[in-house]
Amino acid sequence: MSNNEKKRIPDAPVPAAAPGNLLSSVAPPSQLPNFVTTSPAPVPVAVVPQLPPELAATLAPAPPVSIAPTPPVAPTSVPIAPAIIPAVPVQPDSPDRFCPAIPPSKGEPMLSIRSPEDSQNTQSPDSLPDTMSEVDKLGDIMPGTGLFTWVKGAVASGGILQRVAEKAKNSVDSMITTLDPQMKEYLNSGGDVNIVVASDKDVKISPVREAFQIVFGKATVTGYEAQSDVTAAQPVGYAAAYAAAKQRIAEIRSAHTEVHNNIPIVAVEGFLHEAVADRWYAIDLLVLSQPSLGIELQLQSQGCPVPAAAVAAARANTPEDYAHIQTGFSVTVPSVMADSLQVPHTQWHEASTGVSRRELLLLAAKSLAGSYKKLLAVSAAEI
């Protein structure tokens, strides 16, 4: 035996493997104890105490009461009137009827549907007269179209477009005259009315021009110098003022041949009027003359009170040998009032009463222009 065999140590013995799974070697658990008994538990019985006989009689239930049956009630029928619901005719869908769905013809012009007879009677633009405007032709071709009817009425005389244009023009004119009041004379000049004023003073020409332009819309008013030598410088009384006005009108027609009888002339003459003793008023007389139509109008302005002392001063400063002493004074009241009030002689009305002479003449000239316009209408109707 070799040395290696002598020295080898024998291996430990290997236990034999148990047959099957490891859990199969575990014994099954023992049966669990059962604590439920087979016999049911006794139910406790309540003990009802015994009541005395007298108390039990009081607590005894009352005997049932018999109730006689109620005879049946025969049902009554109440007639009900049937509700009348008006029948609403179902109309087919039309272009004017609202529909939530988008119609197949969206974006196309929707015109009224016409019958074949209407289509045959429809006129074409070529068959219409040439004198008709394009808007009139469209209105006649499509009389049911509201747009062309509105356009036809808008462009017609007195339509909305004309009123808008007139309003815009008036607004522009108002702005121009506000910036430059003298432009009003040129904007409103023209037309068929031509008036001549027998004076070269603006205090007389300006109110007459404004009055006639207000009444007639447009009017051309010019002034010419004219003097009166048949009455005193300061006329007293209506007769003297009328004579002076007639003299001014005659001088204009004789000196200016272009002012023929068909052109009206307006003369403005101031005079003194004594209403009662020592109650004097300064009044302007307006005379309009148009011989071709036989028209002569006379109108007085509102009177402005004049102190008796001013009249006395004008009378005292008039010479006794004055040629026209019978018709008035040689010294005018405006000059006396201007010296007394320390204002220009054209402003003494406003300084004395707060109303200028131009305002007084404007009111009188408006009445004169209105009366003249009515006479022209009467003359035109007679012709």
Secondary structure as UniProt FT lines:
FT   HELIX           3..7
FT   HELIX           23..25
FT   HELIX           53..58
FT   TURN            95..96
FT   TURN            104..107
FT   HELIX           116..121
FT   HELIX           125..127
FT   TURN            130..131
FT   HELIX           134..141
FT   TURN            143..144
FT   HELIX           146..155
FT   TURN            157..158
FT   HELIX           160..179
FT   TURN            181..182
FT   HELIX           183..187
FT   STRAND          194..197
FT   HELIX           202..216
FT   STRAND          220..223
FT   STRAND          234..236
FT   HELIX           238..255
FT   TURN            257..258
FT   TURN            261..262
FT   STRAND          265..276
FT   TURN            277..278
FT   STRAND          279..290
FT   HELIX           291..293
FT   STRAND          295..300
FT   STRAND          304..306
FT   HELIX           308..316
FT   TURN            320..321
FT   TURN            323..327
FT   STRAND          328..329
FT   HELIX           333..341
FT   TURN            345..346
FT   HELIX           348..353
FT   HELIX           357..382
//
